[in-house]
Amino acid sequence: MSLQCGIVGLPNVGKSTLFNALSSAKAEAANFPFCTIEPNVGVITVPDERLQILEKLVNPQKVLPTTIEFVDIAGLVKGASRGEGLGNKFLANIREVDAIIHVVRCFADDNVVHVAGKVDPVSDKEIIDTELQLKDLESVDKKILRLEKIAKSGDAKAKKQLATLQAVKKHLEEGKNVRLLAALDETEKEATADLQLLTEKPVIYAANVDEASVHNGNEYVEALKASVQQENAEVVIICAAIEAQIAELDPDEREMFLEEYGLKESGLSRLIRASYRLLELITYFTAGEKEVRAWTIMKGWKAPQAAGVIHTDFEKGFIKAEVIKLKDYKTYGSEQGCREVGKLAIEGKEYVVEDGDIMHFRFNV
């Protein structure tokens, strides 16, 4: 499955600098708003040390990591929901992504202008929230008008969906994001599913700091954390300037560079892990002489669903799954070694795949 995260924020917060560091696609980074005219999409590999372990054990012809897409969406401004700047176009781009990475400026630099004239991460966040909420209100109002006519005819489903949308509307009018609304049942979710509401999407706040604040943050980061406390959202501290430098280095130089800054991993790795946690994603592996490959699935998926990510025929004709745990693969050195000591489990349709499972599917179509 393809995971897509949209990078949003006000102009000049470091979005394009971060995007350039995250992908091989280069967005123009300039010290003025709207330098990103079309949404740039960068596909990058997900770092996973377990792939390196399997590569050494299996010695395959190739290794295929799973990937994640980052979409750089141009800076929004106050009034974007009414079409200010390039608002409508970019709000439409956000509808397509699985999650939002909201980049918030948490550094002071007189050489980089701020669109509002001063650095205020809480105000910046609220501007973006308001624009997304107003756009969602517009979508909800349009559907309410349609449903009111159907509900008047006595349609029970329409009445329930109308009640749900009215509750969502009230929530938005109070300046709250839809993702904070109490859990909806299946019928209620159906009322909003086709709207692809912007504030319903899960979000990670990327606090873009200066180099001196990359370890412990600063007062701007603390203010941002306090403002999102009720959202149960994760704030990831990153320094886009450092990430840009890392991106220019050869892979074997990056570890040394991180050590010089006293960092164990890049901000990119932290953002990816946060994205996986946010969307409840896990990884399983297939391993053979031809290739070792990582596959991304939803946490809680059963073996047939996981098989379907490889090919729909695998799910349709699923018979069984052979499953080895990575620690056993490391201990016994190979699939055959695990088989000989009974560490290869035969699982059926009800098996719930676990993160890190090494799997081989049997199927018949």
Secondary structure, 3 states (H helix, E strand, C coil): CCEEEEEECCCCCCHHHHHHHHCCCCCCCCCCCCCCCCCEEEEEECCCHHHHHHHHHHCCCEEECCEEEEEECCCCCCCHHHCCCCHHHHHHHHCCCCEEEEEEECCCCCCCCCCCCCCCHHHHHHHHHHHHHHHHHHHHHHHHHHHHHHHHCCCHHHHHHHHHHHHHHHHHHCCCCHHHCCCCCHHHHHHHHCCCCHHHCCEEEEEECCHHHCCCCCHHHHHHHHHCHHHCCEEEEECHHHHHHHHCCCHHHHHHHHHHCCCCCCHHHHHHHHHHHHHCEEEEEEECCCEEEEEEEECCCEHHHHHHHHCHHHHHCEEEEEEECHHHHHHHCCHHHHHHCCCCEEECCCCECCCCCEEEEEECC
